[in-house]
Amino acid sequence: MTSANTSGPGSPKPRLSREIVLAAALELVDAEGLDALTMRRLGQQLGRDPMSLYRYAENRAALLDGVAELVLDELSIQPDDPDWMAQLRFLAHELRRLALEHPNVVPLLVTRPLSTPLGMRPLGTLRPLEQILSLLVAAGFEPADALHVYRAYYGFLYGHILNELQEYVVDPEENEVLLRLGLHRLPAKEFPKLRALAPALAEYDGSAELDQGLGILLSGLEAQLSRTAAGPAA
């Protein structure tokens, strides 16, 4: 792992900033997991006294929130784009990309918000919600319906990401798919369909699976929006 402390022997240490501290925290989480992120460990990473880091994050929880914000800041949403479906497709693939680049951060995005009331969450984690609501309302959805769409969209998206991240391969060098995926360990009489799907499971394409699911979801939402625009039947 490349250390965020880039100063050489005898050279003055670079001035810290919140951005530098959070970047180092993300680097640490990527390399060693969430449990490794402590003030002490981060201080070692930066070559600083851990107490000096409290100026940039009041505690470990604030560090975790900052890492989540740092990752989500990479998302780009255009809430005034009239092609709302294209925006949602683009955002889905961008979030998948970030999840694959930073798999250790995914729990911060998916489960950590559940322990915090909406209005008390870091602003950076709420901006995608605000932007998507703006996108959907501009497209013609009623505000309450836009919220339902957001929940369905992110529920599907996070479910897909979690599912893709657990597609572990037991033995990548094994040619027989049952052995490669470890499915040979399942009792044949109890799991006949799952074992029979071994070739399909082995050919899993996360991007294609995401597009297929998005097609189903977005076509349904488009139909709903069309019915709303048409108004009540005479």
Accessible surface in RSA format (square Angstrom, percent):
REM  Atomic radii and reference values for relative SASA: ProtOr
REM  Chains: A
REM  Algorithm: Lee & Richards
REM  Probe-radius: 1.40
REM  Slices: 20
REM RES _ NUM      All-atoms   Total-Side   Main-Chain    Non-polar    All polar
REM                ABS   REL    ABS   REL    ABS   REL    ABS   REL    ABS   REL
RES MET A   1   122.97  63.7  33.51  22.2  89.46 213.0  49.66  42.2  73.31  97.1
RES THR A   2   112.68  80.1 100.46 101.8  12.22  29.1  70.33  94.5  42.35  64.0
RES SER A   3    49.19  41.6  40.48  54.0   8.71  20.1  35.49  75.6  13.70  19.2
RES ALA A   4    27.92  25.7  10.25  15.8  17.67  40.2  16.91  23.8  11.02  29.2
RES ASN A   5    51.10  35.2  34.15  33.0  16.95  40.8   4.22  10.2  46.88  45.3
RES THR A   6   112.34  79.9  79.56  80.7  32.79  78.1  65.40  87.8  46.94  71.0
RES SER A   7    32.93  27.8   6.74   9.0  26.19  60.3   9.75  20.8  23.18  32.5
RES GLY A   8    35.91  44.3   0.00   N/A  35.91  44.3  25.68  70.5  10.24  22.9
RES PRO A   9   146.92 107.1 111.74 101.9  35.18 127.9 124.31 102.6  22.61 140.5
RES GLY A  10    90.74 111.9   0.00   N/A  90.74 111.9  45.21 124.1  45.53 102.0
RES SER A  11    50.32  42.5  33.80  45.1  16.53  38.1  37.84  80.6  12.48  17.5
RES PRO A  12   120.57  87.9  99.70  90.9  20.88  75.9 111.47  92.0   9.10  56.6
RES LYS A  13   115.08  56.1  90.99  55.8  24.09  57.4  56.24  50.6  58.84  62.7
RES PRO A  14    58.26  42.5  46.75  42.6  11.50  41.8  58.25  48.1   0.01   0.0
RES ARG A  15   194.51  81.7 173.91  88.7  20.60  49.1  76.45 104.5 118.06  71.6
RES LEU A  16    16.62   9.3   7.87   5.6   8.75  22.0   7.87   5.5   8.75  23.5
RES SER A  17    36.88  31.2  33.97  45.3   2.91   6.7  33.02  70.3   3.86   5.4
RES ARG A  18    91.78  38.5  88.80  45.3   2.98   7.1  45.77  62.5  46.01  27.9
RES GLU A  19   119.67  68.7 116.52  88.2   3.15   7.5  64.69 125.1  54.97  44.9
RES ILE A  20    63.99  36.4  61.52  45.8   2.47   6.0  63.53  45.7   0.46   1.3
RES VAL A  21     0.47   0.3   0.47   0.4   0.00   0.0   0.47   0.4   0.00   0.0
RES LEU A  22    12.22   6.8  12.22   8.7   0.00   0.0  12.22   8.6   0.00   0.0
RES ALA A  23    51.82  47.6  46.13  71.2   5.69  13.0  47.23  66.5   4.59  12.2
RES ALA A  24     0.19   0.2   0.00   0.0   0.19   0.4   0.08   0.1   0.11   0.3
RES ALA A  25     0.00   0.0   0.00   0.0   0.00   0.0   0.00   0.0   0.00   0.0
RES LEU A  26    18.25  10.2  18.25  13.1   0.00   0.0  18.25  12.8   0.00   0.0
RES GLU A  27    48.88  28.1  44.10  33.4   4.78  11.4  26.15  50.6  22.73  18.6
RES LEU A  28     0.00   0.0   0.00   0.0   0.00   0.0   0.00   0.0   0.00   0.0
RES VAL A  29     0.00   0.0   0.00   0.0   0.00   0.0   0.00   0.0   0.00   0.0
RES ASP A  30    53.46  37.4  32.67  32.5  20.79  49.2  20.79  48.9  32.67  32.6
RES ALA A  31    55.13  50.7  14.41  22.2  40.72  92.6  24.14  34.0  30.99  82.1
RES GLU A  32    84.15  48.3  50.46  38.2  33.69  80.2  34.33  66.4  49.82  40.7
RES GLY A  33    14.78  18.2   0.00   N/A  14.78  18.2  14.67  40.3   0.11   0.2
RES LEU A  34    38.53  21.5  33.66  24.1   4.87  12.2  33.66  23.6   4.87  13.1
RES ASP A  35   133.79  93.7 115.26 114.7  18.53  43.8  39.59  93.2  94.20  93.9
RES ALA A  36    22.41  20.6   9.51  14.7  12.90  29.3  20.71  29.2   1.70   4.5
RES LEU A  37     0.00   0.0   0.00   0.0   0.00   0.0   0.00   0.0   0.00   0.0
RES THR A  38    52.41  37.3  52.13  52.9   0.27   0.7  47.60  63.9   4.80   7.3
RES MET A  39    16.39   8.5  12.96   8.6   3.43   8.2  12.96  11.0   3.43   4.5
RES ARG A  40   171.95  72.2 169.32  86.3   2.63   6.3  49.69  67.9 122.27  74.1
RES ARG A  41    63.76  26.8  62.80  32.0   0.97   2.3  27.41  37.5  36.35  22.0
RES LEU A  42     0.00   0.0   0.00   0.0   0.00   0.0   0.00   0.0   0.00   0.0
RES GLY A  43     0.22   0.3   0.00   N/A   0.22   0.3   0.00   0.0   0.22   0.5
RES GLN A  44   119.24  66.7  91.85  67.1  27.40  65.2  42.06  89.5  77.19  58.5
RES GLN A  45     6.60   3.7   2.70   2.0   3.91   9.3   3.80   8.1   2.80   2.1
RES LEU A  46     6.24   3.5   2.97   2.1   3.26   8.2   2.97   2.1   3.26   8.8
RES GLY A  47    23.46  28.9   0.00   N/A  23.46  28.9  20.69  56.8   2.77   6.2
RES ARG A  48    51.51  21.6  38.77  19.8  12.74  30.3  15.39  21.0  36.12  21.9
RES ASP A  49    89.90  63.0  74.63  74.3  15.27  36.1  35.92  84.5  53.99  53.8
RES PRO A  50    37.54  27.4  37.54  34.2   0.00   0.0  37.54  31.0   0.00   0.0
RES MET A  51   135.93  70.4 125.44  83.0  10.49  25.0 101.01  85.9  34.92  46.3
RES SER A  52    48.53  41.0  33.81  45.1  14.72  33.9  45.93  97.8   2.60   3.6
RES LEU A  53     0.18   0.1   0.16   0.1   0.02   0.0   0.16   0.1   0.02   0.0
RES TYR A  54    93.60  43.7  79.24  45.1  14.35  37.4  46.31  34.8  47.29  58.3
RES ARG A  55   183.74  77.1 145.25  74.0  38.49  91.6  57.69  78.8 126.05  76.4
RES TYR A  56    38.68  18.1  28.35  16.1  10.33  26.9  23.37  17.6  15.31  18.9
RES ALA A  57     4.92   4.5   0.16   0.2   4.77  10.8   4.40   6.2   0.52   1.4
RES GLU A  58   131.98  75.8 112.91  85.4  19.07  45.4  37.09  71.7  94.90  77.5
RES ASN A  59    64.32  44.4  63.47  61.3   0.85   2.1  26.03  62.6  38.30  37.0
RES ARG A  60    86.72  36.4  83.00  42.3   3.72   8.9  42.91  58.6  43.81  26.6
RES ALA A  61    44.09  40.5  40.25  62.1   3.84   8.7  41.32  58.2   2.76   7.3
RES ALA A  62    24.45  22.5  18.71  28.9   5.74  13.0  22.88  32.2   1.57   4.2
RES LEU A  63     0.11   0.1   0.11   0.1   0.00   0.0   0.11   0.1   0.00   0.0
RES LEU A  64    13.70   7.6  13.70   9.8   0.00   0.0  13.70   9.6   0.00   0.0
RES ASP A  65    37.95  26.6  37.80  37.6   0.15   0.3   5.88  13.8  32.07  32.0
RES GLY A  66     0.08   0.1   0.00   N/A   0.08   0.1   0.00   0.0   0.08   0.2
RES VAL A  67     0.00   0.0   0.00   0.0   0.00   0.0   0.00   0.0   0.00   0.0
RES ALA A  68     4.05   3.7   4.05   6.3   0.00   0.0   4.05   5.7   0.00   0.0
RES GLU A  69    32.65  18.7  32.65  24.7   0.00   0.0   8.32  16.1  24.33  19.9
RES LEU A  70    49.54  27.6  46.36  33.2   3.19   8.0  47.74  33.5   1.80   4.9
RES VAL A  71     1.06   0.7   1.06   1.0   0.00   0.0   1.06   0.9   0.00   0.0
RES LEU A  72    15.49   8.6  10.53   7.5   4.96  12.5  10.70   7.5   4.79  12.9
RES ASP A  73    96.36  67.5  67.21  66.9  29.15  68.9  26.92  63.4  69.44  69.2
RES GLU A  74    79.33  45.5  58.08  43.9  21.25  50.6  35.22  68.1  44.10  36.0
RES LEU A  75    20.32  11.3   1.90   1.4  18.42  46.3   1.90   1.3  18.42  49.6
RES SER A  76    53.16  44.9  47.09  62.8   6.08  14.0  32.51  69.2  20.65  28.9
RES ILE A  77    13.52   7.7   2.05   1.5  11.47  27.6   2.25   1.6  11.28  30.6
RES GLN A  78    90.28  50.5  90.28  66.0   0.00   0.0  27.32  58.2  62.96  47.8
RES PRO A  79    43.31  31.6  40.96  37.3   2.36   8.6  41.16  34.0   2.15  13.4
RES ASP A  80   120.64  84.5  96.25  95.8  24.39  57.7  45.51 107.1  75.14  74.9
RES ASP A  81    41.76  29.3  32.77  32.6   8.99  21.3  10.67  25.1  31.09  31.0
RES PRO A  82   124.79  91.0  97.31  88.7  27.48  99.9 109.49  90.4  15.30  95.1
RES ASP A  83    76.41  53.5  69.60  69.3   6.82  16.1  28.86  67.9  47.55  47.4
RES TRP A  84    19.02   7.6  18.97   9.2   0.05   0.1   6.30   3.4  12.72  20.6
RES MET A  85    49.08  25.4  48.83  32.3   0.26   0.6  44.10  37.5   4.98   6.6
RES ALA A  86    45.28  41.6  36.48  56.3   8.80  20.0  40.80  57.5   4.47  11.8
RES GLN A  87    19.71  11.0  19.00  13.9   0.72   1.7   0.88   1.9  18.84  14.3
RES LEU A  88     0.64   0.4   0.64   0.5   0.00   0.0   0.64   0.5   0.00   0.0
RES ARG A  89    83.37  35.0  83.35  42.5   0.02   0.0  34.90  47.7  48.47  29.4
RES PHE A  90    98.96  49.5  92.21  57.1   6.76  17.6  98.76  59.9   0.20   0.6
RES LEU A  91     2.16   1.2   2.10   1.5   0.06   0.2   2.16   1.5   0.00   0.0
RES ALA A  92     0.00   0.0   0.00   0.0   0.00   0.0   0.00   0.0   0.00   0.0
RES HIS A  93    50.60  27.7  46.36  32.2   4.24  10.9  35.86  37.0  14.74  17.1
RES GLU A  94    34.14  19.6  34.14  25.8   0.00   0.0   0.83   1.6  33.30  27.2
RES LEU A  95     0.48   0.3   0.48   0.3   0.00   0.0   0.48   0.3   0.00   0.0
RES ARG A  96    39.43  16.6  39.43  20.1   0.00   0.0   0.87   1.2  38.55  23.4
RES ARG A  97    84.21  35.4  81.43  41.5   2.78   6.6  55.80  76.3  28.41  17.2
RES LEU A  98     0.53   0.3   0.00   0.0   0.53   1.3   0.11   0.1   0.42   1.1
RES ALA A  99     2.73   2.5   1.29   2.0   1.44   3.3   2.73   3.9   0.00   0.0
RES LEU A 100    76.14  42.4  55.40  39.6  20.74  52.1  56.11  39.4  20.03  53.9
RES GLU A 101    90.67  52.1  65.57  49.6  25.10  59.8  38.78  75.0  51.88  42.4
RES HIS A 102    21.65  11.8  21.09  14.7   0.55   1.4  18.15  18.7   3.50   4.1
RES PRO A 103    60.09  43.8  53.11  48.4   6.98  25.4  53.32  44.0   6.77  42.1
RES ASN A 104    50.00  34.5  45.13  43.6   4.87  11.7   5.64  13.6  44.36  42.9
RES VAL A 105     0.50   0.3   0.50   0.4   0.00   0.0   0.50   0.4   0.00   0.0
RES VAL A 106     3.61   2.4   3.61   3.3   0.00   0.0   3.61   3.1   0.00   0.0
RES PRO A 107    57.08  41.6  54.18  49.4   2.90  10.5  56.49  46.6   0.58   3.6
RES LEU A 108     9.05   5.0   5.86   4.2   3.19   8.0   5.95   4.2   3.09   8.3
RES LEU A 109    13.80   7.7   4.69   3.4   9.11  22.9   7.49   5.3   6.31  17.0
RES VAL A 110    28.24  18.6  17.81  16.1  10.43  25.1  17.87  15.5  10.37  28.1
RES THR A 111    75.98  54.0  69.50  70.5   6.48  15.4  55.81  75.0  20.17  30.5
RES ARG A 112    62.75  26.3  54.38  27.7   8.37  19.9  22.74  31.1  40.01  24.2
RES PRO A 113    30.53  22.2  26.97  24.6   3.56  12.9  30.53  25.2   0.00   0.0
RES LEU A 114   145.78  81.2 113.52  81.2  32.25  81.1 115.52  81.1  30.26  81.4
RES SER A 115    93.37  78.9  54.86  73.2  38.51  88.7  56.58 120.5  36.79  51.5
RES THR A 116    38.12  27.1  34.15  34.6   3.97   9.5  17.39  23.4  20.73  31.3
RES PRO A 117    84.95  61.9  72.28  65.9  12.67  46.1  84.34  69.6   0.62   3.8
RES LEU A 118    94.34  52.5  87.84  62.8   6.51  16.4  87.84  61.7   6.51  17.5
RES GLY A 119    73.71  90.9   0.00   N/A  73.71  90.9  38.14 104.7  35.57  79.7
RES MET A 120   146.44  75.8 117.34  77.7  29.10  69.3 103.01  87.6  43.43  57.5
RES ARG A 121    57.51  24.1  52.01  26.5   5.49  13.1   4.72   6.5  52.78  32.0
RES PRO A 122    30.54  22.3  18.17  16.6  12.37  44.9  30.44  25.1   0.10   0.6
RES LEU A 123   122.27  68.1 118.86  85.0   3.41   8.6 119.02  83.6   3.25   8.8
RES GLY A 124     3.46   4.3   0.00   N/A   3.46   4.3   1.00   2.7   2.46   5.5
RES THR A 125    29.96  21.3  15.18  15.4  14.78  35.2  14.61  19.6  15.35  23.2
RES LEU A 126    36.75  20.5  35.73  25.6   1.02   2.6  35.85  25.2   0.90   2.4
RES ARG A 127   125.55  52.7 124.24  63.3   1.31   3.1  49.50  67.7  76.05  46.1
RES PRO A 128     9.63   7.0   9.63   8.8   0.00   0.0   9.63   8.0   0.00   0.0
RES LEU A 129    23.26  13.0  23.08  16.5   0.17   0.4  23.08  16.2   0.17   0.5
RES GLU A 130   111.73  64.1 111.22  84.1   0.50   1.2  42.77  82.7  68.96  56.3
RES GLN A 131    58.71  32.8  57.91  42.3   0.79   1.9  11.78  25.1  46.93  35.6
RES ILE A 132     0.62   0.4   0.62   0.5   0.00   0.0   0.62   0.4   0.00   0.0
RES LEU A 133    41.77  23.3  41.69  29.8   0.08   0.2  41.77  29.3   0.00   0.0
RES SER A 134    47.06  39.8  36.48  48.7  10.58  24.4  24.38  51.9  22.69  31.8
RES LEU A 135     1.34   0.7   0.38   0.3   0.96   2.4   0.38   0.3   0.96   2.6
RES LEU A 136     0.07   0.0   0.07   0.0   0.00   0.0   0.07   0.0   0.00   0.0
RES VAL A 137    66.44  43.7  57.10  51.7   9.34  22.5  57.10  49.6   9.34  25.3
RES ALA A 138    79.46  73.1  36.61  56.5  42.86  97.5  48.67  68.5  30.80  81.6
RES ALA A 139    30.26  27.8   1.09   1.7  29.17  66.4  11.66  16.4  18.61  49.3
RES GLY A 140    40.25  49.6   0.00   N/A  40.25  49.6  28.30  77.7  11.95  26.8
RES PHE A 141     7.55   3.8   2.54   1.6   5.00  13.0   3.65   2.2   3.90  11.2
RES GLU A 142   100.43  57.7  99.18  75.0   1.25   3.0  31.99  61.9  68.43  55.9
RES PRO A 143    87.76  64.0  81.77  74.5   5.99  21.8  83.54  69.0   4.22  26.2
RES ALA A 144    66.70  61.3  57.53  88.8   9.17  20.9  64.10  90.3   2.60   6.9
RES ASP A 145    42.18  29.5  41.99  41.8   0.19   0.4   0.67   1.6  41.51  41.4
RES ALA A 146     0.05   0.0   0.05   0.1   0.00   0.0   0.05   0.1   0.00   0.0
RES LEU A 147    59.55  33.2  59.55  42.6   0.00   0.0  59.55  41.8   0.00   0.0
RES HIS A 148   107.12  58.5 101.76  70.7   5.37  13.7  70.54  72.7  36.59  42.6
RES VAL A 149     4.02   2.6   2.68   2.4   1.34   3.2   4.00   3.5   0.03   0.1
RES TYR A 150    41.45  19.4  41.16  23.4   0.29   0.7  17.55  13.2  23.90  29.5
RES ARG A 151   140.35  58.9 128.77  65.6  11.57  27.6  52.78  72.1  87.56  53.1
RES ALA A 152    48.43  44.5  32.59  50.3  15.84  36.0  44.27  62.3   4.16  11.0
RES TYR A 153     0.57   0.3   0.57   0.3   0.00   0.0   0.57   0.4   0.00   0.0
RES TYR A 154    16.06   7.5  16.06   9.1   0.00   0.0  15.15  11.4   0.90   1.1
RES GLY A 155    48.72  60.1   0.00   N/A  48.72  60.1  36.53 100.2  12.19  27.3
RES PHE A 156    59.38  29.7  46.10  28.6  13.28  34.6  56.16  34.0   3.22   9.2
RES LEU A 157     0.00   0.0   0.00   0.0   0.00   0.0   0.00   0.0   0.00   0.0
RES TYR A 158    40.44  18.9  40.44  23.0   0.00   0.0  31.61  23.8   8.83  10.9
RES GLY A 159    37.17  45.8   0.00   N/A  37.17  45.8  31.18  85.6   6.00  13.4
RES HIS A 160    18.95  10.4  10.51   7.3   8.44  21.6   7.91   8.2  11.03  12.8
RES ILE A 161     4.59   2.6   3.72   2.8   0.87   2.1   4.58   3.3   0.01   0.0
RES LEU A 162    81.78  45.5  77.23  55.3   4.55  11.4  77.41  54.4   4.37  11.8
RES ASN A 163    65.32  45.0  63.69  61.5   1.63   3.9  12.81  30.8  52.51  50.8
RES GLU A 164    23.98  13.8  16.53  12.5   7.45  17.7   7.07  13.7  16.91  13.8
RES LEU A 165    43.75  24.4  31.21  22.3  12.54  31.5  34.09  23.9   9.66  26.0
RES GLN A 166   113.31  63.4  98.73  72.2  14.58  34.7  24.91  53.0  88.41  67.1
RES GLU A 167    62.14  35.7  39.57  29.9  22.57  53.7  16.81  32.5  45.33  37.0
RES TYR A 168   174.09  81.3 158.44  90.1  15.65  40.7 118.69  89.2  55.40  68.3
RES VAL A 169    69.73  45.9  46.30  41.9  23.43  56.5  46.30  40.2  23.43  63.5
RES VAL A 170    77.71  51.1  48.22  43.7  29.49  71.1  54.78  47.6  22.93  62.2
RES ASP A 171    56.71  39.7  55.58  55.3   1.13   2.7  15.41  36.3  41.30  41.2
RES PRO A 172    98.68  71.9  76.96  70.2  21.72  79.0  78.31  64.7  20.37 126.6
RES GLU A 173   153.08  87.9 130.21  98.5  22.87  54.5  58.39 112.9  94.68  77.3
RES GLU A 174    49.66  28.5  43.05  32.6   6.61  15.7   5.33  10.3  44.33  36.2
RES ASN A 175   138.57  95.6 119.14 115.1  19.43  46.8  33.50  80.6 105.07 101.6
RES GLU A 176    83.55  48.0  77.59  58.7   5.96  14.2  31.20  60.3  52.35  42.7
RES VAL A 177    30.74  20.2  29.65  26.8   1.08   2.6  29.65  25.8   1.08   2.9
RES LEU A 178    42.70  23.8  42.70  30.5   0.00   0.0  42.70  30.0   0.00   0.0
RES LEU A 179    71.40  39.8  68.54  49.0   2.86   7.2  68.54  48.1   2.86   7.7
RES ARG A 180    48.47  20.4  48.47  24.7   0.00   0.0   5.45   7.4  43.03  26.1
RES LEU A 181    30.52  17.0  16.17  11.6  14.34  36.1  16.17  11.4  14.34  38.6
RES GLY A 182     9.32  11.5   0.00   N/A   9.32  11.5   2.32   6.4   7.00  15.7
RES LEU A 183    20.94  11.7  20.93  15.0   0.02   0.0  20.94  14.7   0.00   0.0
RES HIS A 184    78.78  43.1  59.46  41.3  19.32  49.4  41.76  43.0  37.02  43.1
RES ARG A 185   168.74  70.8 136.12  69.4  32.62  77.7  57.16  78.1 111.57  67.6
RES LEU A 186    48.09  26.8  45.21  32.3   2.88   7.2  45.42  31.9   2.67   7.2
RES PRO A 187    66.89  48.7  54.65  49.8  12.23  44.5  66.87  55.2   0.02   0.1
RES ALA A 188    57.91  53.2  46.95  72.5  10.96  24.9  47.13  66.4  10.77  28.5
RES LYS A 189   201.58  98.3 171.88 105.5  29.70  70.7 121.17 109.1  80.41  85.7
RES GLU A 190   124.88  71.7  96.50  73.0  28.38  67.6  38.68  74.8  86.20  70.4
RES PHE A 191    79.85  40.0  76.13  47.2   3.72   9.7  79.85  48.4   0.00   0.0
RES PRO A 192    73.53  53.6  64.84  59.1   8.69  31.6  69.02  57.0   4.51  28.0
RES LYS A 193   164.22  80.1 159.39  97.8   4.83  11.5 116.76 105.1  47.45  50.5
RES LEU A 194    71.93  40.1  68.19  48.8   3.73   9.4  69.66  48.9   2.27   6.1
RES ARG A 195    55.51  23.3  50.94  26.0   4.57  10.9   7.42  10.1  48.09  29.1
RES ALA A 196    77.10  70.9  46.99  72.5  30.10  68.5  59.36  83.6  17.74  47.0
RES LEU A 197    95.90  53.4  95.84  68.6   0.05   0.1  95.90  67.3   0.00   0.0
RES ALA A 198     1.44   1.3   1.44   2.2   0.00   0.0   1.44   2.0   0.00   0.0
RES PRO A 199    72.81  53.1  71.44  65.1   1.36   5.0  72.78  60.1   0.02   0.2
RES ALA A 200    62.06  57.1  43.38  66.9  18.68  42.5  50.53  71.2  11.53  30.5
RES LEU A 201    52.99  29.5  48.15  34.4   4.84  12.2  49.62  34.8   3.37   9.1
RES ALA A 202    30.76  28.3   2.26   3.5  28.50  64.8   4.55   6.4  26.21  69.4
RES GLU A 203   138.43  79.5 113.64  86.0  24.79  59.0  47.13  91.2  91.30  74.5
RES TYR A 204    57.75  27.0  29.68  16.9  28.07  73.0  31.82  23.9  25.94  32.0
RES ASP A 205    76.16  53.4  69.71  69.4   6.45  15.3  25.99  61.2  50.17  50.0
RES GLY A 206     5.45   6.7   0.00   N/A   5.45   6.7   0.00   0.0   5.45  12.2
RES SER A 207    40.41  34.2  40.41  53.9   0.00   0.0  21.24  45.2  19.17  26.9
RES ALA A 208    52.89  48.6  42.62  65.8  10.27  23.4  47.95  67.5   4.94  13.1
RES GLU A 209    78.02  44.8  72.07  54.5   5.95  14.2   5.99  11.6  72.03  58.8
RES LEU A 210     0.00   0.0   0.00   0.0   0.00   0.0   0.00   0.0   0.00   0.0
RES ASP A 211    58.57  41.0  54.55  54.3   4.02   9.5  21.31  50.2  37.26  37.2
RES GLN A 212   120.34  67.3 108.79  79.5  11.55  27.5  37.90  80.7  82.44  62.5
RES GLY A 213    14.85  18.3   0.00   N/A  14.85  18.3  12.21  33.5   2.63   5.9
RES LEU A 214     0.00   0.0   0.00   0.0   0.00   0.0   0.00   0.0   0.00   0.0
RES GLY A 215    22.83  28.2   0.00   N/A  22.83  28.2  19.38  53.2   3.45   7.7
RES ILE A 216   128.86  73.3 118.21  88.1  10.65  25.7 122.40  88.1   6.46  17.5
RES LEU A 217    36.25  20.2  29.88  21.4   6.37  16.0  34.98  24.6   1.27   3.4
RES LEU A 218     3.77   2.1   3.77   2.7   0.00   0.0   3.77   2.6   0.00   0.0
RES SER A 219    63.89  54.0  55.40  73.9   8.49  19.6  42.12  89.7  21.77  30.5
RES GLY A 220    40.65  50.1   0.00   N/A  40.65  50.1  35.57  97.6   5.07  11.4
RES LEU A 221    15.75   8.8  15.33  11.0   0.42   1.0  15.46  10.9   0.29   0.8
RES GLU A 222    78.75  45.2  78.58  59.4   0.17   0.4  18.71  36.2  60.04  49.0
RES ALA A 223    43.54  40.0  36.38  56.1   7.16  16.3  42.43  59.7   1.11   2.9
RES GLN A 224    54.47  30.5  54.28  39.7   0.20   0.5  17.19  36.6  37.28  28.3
RES LEU A 225    24.43  13.6  24.29  17.4   0.14   0.4  24.43  17.2   0.00   0.0
RES SER A 226    65.52  55.4  55.40  73.9  10.12  23.3  36.79  78.3  28.73  40.3
RES ARG A 227   158.68  66.6 147.93  75.4  10.75  25.6  77.87 106.4  80.81  49.0
RES THR A 228    64.33  45.8  43.25  43.8  21.08  50.2  37.58  50.5  26.75  40.4
RES ALA A 229    88.17  81.1  47.27  72.9  40.90  93.0  58.72  82.7  29.45  78.0
RES ALA A 230    85.81  78.9  45.89  70.8  39.93  90.8  57.88  81.5  27.93  74.0
RES GLY A 231    33.81  41.7   0.00   N/A  33.81  41.7  21.27  58.4  12.54  28.1
RES PRO A 232   136.10  99.2 107.52  98.0  28.58 103.9 119.11  98.3  16.99 105.6
RES ALA A 233   102.29  94.0  64.98 100.3  37.31  84.9  73.96 104.2  28.32  75.0
RES ALA A 234   152.04 139.8  71.57 110.4  80.47 183.0 109.72 154.5  42.32 112.1
END  Absolute sums over single chains surface
CHAIN  1 A    13404.4      10723.6       2680.9       7982.4       5422.0
END  Absolute sums over all chains
TOTAL         13404.4      10723.6       2680.9       7982.4       5422.0
